[in-house]
Amino acid sequence: MGKSAAPLKIVNRLHVFRAEHHLTQERLAKEIGVTRATIVAIEKGDYNPSLGLAFRIARYFNTDINAIFTVEEENK
């Protein structure tokens, strides 16, 4: 083993995809089966969705999961 890995941060572009598709948070939440509060928390970066939910969101927008969710190293 080598140096310890830097902490990772999941960044999302969910608000961009919602805007491009003219969707409210409420509408998207209903479409994918979660609460509006979940969408708000994901967009604010306060909540990282499960892998299953992330794929469901990507499938809803007919795109690759990496187009919505990316991983970056956090600054210390």
Backbone as a ProteinNet text record, in pm:
[ID]
protein_1_A
[PRIMARY]
MGKSAAPLKIVNRLHVFRAEHHLTQERLAKEIGVTRATIVAIEKGDYNPSLGLAFRIARYFNTDINAIFTVEEENK
[TERTIARY]
82.9	0	87.5	29.7	102.9	38.9	46.6	-12.9	-163.5	-219.9	-365.4	-430.3	-541.3	-611.7	-676.8	-681.6	-749	-899.2	-968.5	-1114.1	-1179.7	-1285.2	-1354.9	-1488.2	-1526.5	-1653.4	-1733.9	-1860.1	-1947.7	-2012.3	-1995.8	-2051.7	-2159.1	-2268.7	-2373.6	-2420.7	-2479	-2533.7	-2684.2	-2746.6	-2888.3	-2972.1	-2939.4	-3016.3	-3009.2	-2895	-2878.5	-2969.8	-2968.8	-3054.6	-3201.9	-3238.8	-3378.3	-3418	-3332.1	-3360.6	-3371.6	-3281.5	-3284.6	-3412.7	-3470.2	-3592.4	-3717.7	-3700.5	-3812.1	-3891.8	-3819.3	-3882.4	-3867.4	-3972.3	-3961.7	-3902	-3855.7	-3805.7	-3917.2	-4036.4	-4151.3	-4183	-4184.4	-4216	-4112.7	-3984.4	-3879.4	-3890.9	-3914.7	-3928.2	-4038.5	-4152.9	-4264	-4228.4	-4161.2	-4124.5	-4030.8	-3939.7	-3841.7	-3872	-3980.3	-4024.7	-3955	-3918.2	-3859.1	-3933.1	-3894.4	-3956.2	-3883.7	-3952	-3890.3	-3770.2	-3781.2	-3670.4	-3544.7	-3562.2	-3447.5	-3380.3	-3460.6	-3404.3	-3331.2	-3391	-3327.4	-3193.1	-3192.1	-3069	-2960.7	-2998.3	-2900.4	-2842.7	-2929.1	-2882.1	-2791.5	-2819.6	-2737.6	-2608.3	-2596.7	-2478	-2481.7	-2599	-2614.1	-2640.4	-2673.4	-2707.8	-2655.8	-2583.9	-2539.1	-2636.5	-2695.8	-2793.5	-2726.5	-2805.6	-2755	-2719	-2641.5	-2604.5	-2728.6	-2822.9	-2947.4	-3024.7	-3035.3	-3106.9	-3032	-2900.8	-2821.7	-2844.2	-2847.8	-2875.1	-3018.2	-3112.3	-3251.5	-3264.4	-3193.8	-3195	-3134.6	-3019.9	-2954.2	-3043.4	-3106.6	-3196.4	-3314.4	-3368.2	-3480	-3441.7	-3319.6	-3273.2	-3209.2	-3211.9	-3156.6	-3011.6	-2931.9	-2791.9	-2707.5	-2578.7	-2484.3	-2477.5	-2461	-2454.8	-2343.9	-2233.4	-2120.8	-2152.8	-2257.6	-2296.9	-2361	-2417.8	-2485.1	-2398.9	-2336.4	-2258.1	-2111.4	-2024.9	-1880.5	-1816.3	-1693.4	-1620	-1496.2	-1474.4	-1356.1	-1286	-1156.4	-1084.4	-1115.8	-1143	-1168.8	-1038.3	-1041.5	-924.2	-915.2	-796.6	-780.3	-775.2
-118.6	0	125.2	233.5	358.6	463.1	586	696.3	677.1	733.2	723.9	812.8	767.2	839.2	964.9	1067.8	1191.8	1166	1234	1217.5	1257.1	1187.1	1213.4	1281.6	1364.5	1436.3	1407.5	1371.7	1350	1483.2	1520.4	1645.2	1607.7	1683.2	1648.5	1770.4	1740.8	1842.6	1821.7	1767.6	1736.4	1860.7	1971.9	2094.9	2138.6	2113	2148.5	2061.7	1932.1	1841.3	1873.4	1906.5	1943.2	2066.5	2167.6	2292.4	2268.6	2189.1	2160.3	2088.4	2012.8	1937.8	2006	2128.4	2209.1	2134.4	2074.7	1998	2069.1	2068.8	2115.9	2003.8	2038.2	1935.5	1837.9	1889.9	1806.8	1706.2	1753.3	1665.4	1555.1	1592.1	1491.4	1389.5	1437	1346.7	1245	1289.6	1198.6	1099.4	1146.6	1060.8	947.4	973.8	870.4	804.3	846.6	778	815.3	943.5	992.5	1117.8	1174.8	1299.4	1419.8	1532.1	1656.7	1689.1	1660.1	1686.1	1609.3	1490.4	1412.4	1482.8	1532.5	1604.7	1729.3	1804.4	1925.2	1889.7	1786.3	1746.9	1701.4	1628.5	1585.1	1706.9	1797.7	1915.7	2004.9	2013.6	2095.6	2026.7	1897.5	1823.3	1775.3	1782.1	1736.7	1587.1	1525	1383.3	1321	1209.9	1134	1018.6	1010.6	904.9	768	666.8	529.6	508.2	407.3	375.1	346.2	273.9	244.4	368.7	463	588	670.6	675.2	750.2	693.9	561.7	501.4	529.1	529.1	558.9	701.5	795	934	943.1	879.3	882.5	819.2	708.7	642.7	732.6	802.8	893	998.1	1051.3	1152.7	1091.6	959.3	889.5	929.5	926.1	964.1	872.6	884.2	808.5	868.5	784.3	830.8	934.2	919.6	1013.7	1152.4	1165	1297.3	1378.4	1310.4	1378.9	1380.5	1267	1254.5	1232.3	1312	1295.1	1294	1246.5	1239.5	1326.7	1408.8	1495.3	1473.3	1501.7	1497.1	1623.5	1606.5	1722.5	1790.3	1921.8	1997.1	1985.9	1967.2	1954.6	2088.2
0	0	0	-47.9	-52.9	34.4	-12.4	61.3	72.6	178	191.2	85.5	36.6	-69	-12.8	-94.6	-55.9	-49.2	42.4	49.5	-82.9	-117.3	-243	-217.2	-309.7	-301.5	-427.2	-409.3	-524.4	-561.1	-685.6	-737.9	-838.6	-839.6	-934.9	-1014	-1128.4	-1217.5	-1233.5	-1129.2	-1136.9	-1166.5	-1103.7	-1128.1	-1274.7	-1338.2	-1479.6	-1565.9	-1540.4	-1617	-1595.6	-1471.5	-1443.9	-1522.8	-1521.8	-1593	-1743.1	-1797.7	-1941.3	-1982.8	-1890.3	-1919.8	-1864.2	-1815.2	-1763.8	-1657.5	-1562.3	-1455.6	-1322.1	-1243.7	-1106.1	-1022.2	-904.3	-813.6	-778.2	-757.6	-722.7	-833.7	-956.7	-1070.5	-1086.3	-1078.3	-1090.1	-978.1	-857.2	-742.7	-767.6	-815.5	-843.2	-953.2	-1054.9	-1168.5	-1128.6	-1035	-999.1	-864.9	-799.4	-678.8	-549.7	-536.6	-411.8	-368.4	-256.7	-210.9	-270.7	-270.6	-315.7	-227.8	-98.4	-6.2	-47.3	-101	-148.3	-265.3	-359.3	-474.8	-427.9	-336.4	-282	-218.9	-136.6	-67.2	-164.7	-267.5	-368.2	-438.9	-483.2	-556.6	-471.2	-341.9	-252.7	-212.8	-243.8	-205.9	-62	0.3	138.1	147.2	35.4	34.1	-93.8	-78.7	-194.9	-215.4	-332.8	-356.6	-358.9	-330.4	-344.7	-491.3	-516.3	-653.8	-737.4	-677.4	-748.6	-786.3	-693.9	-722.5	-826.2	-817	-915.6	-1056.1	-1068.5	-1199.1	-1244.8	-1150.7	-1186.7	-1240.2	-1177.6	-1224.1	-1363.5	-1382.7	-1513.5	-1619.9	-1587.5	-1682	-1717.1	-1617.6	-1642.6	-1748	-1735.4	-1829.9	-1954.4	-1965.6	-2081.2	-2107.4	-2001.2	-2013	-1926	-1939.8	-1859.7	-1719.9	-1621	-1482.4	-1462.6	-1537.8	-1525.4	-1579.3	-1657.6	-1706.1	-1594	-1496.2	-1385.1	-1259.4	-1230	-1106.6	-1139	-1077.3	-1092	-953.7	-948.9	-822.9	-834.4	-731.6	-726.4	-593.7	-591.1	-465.5	-387.6	-256.8	-172.8	-138.1	-129.5	-84.3	67.2	116.4	262.1	327.5
[MASK]
++++++++++++++++++++++++++++++++++++++++++++++++++++++++++++++++++++++++++++

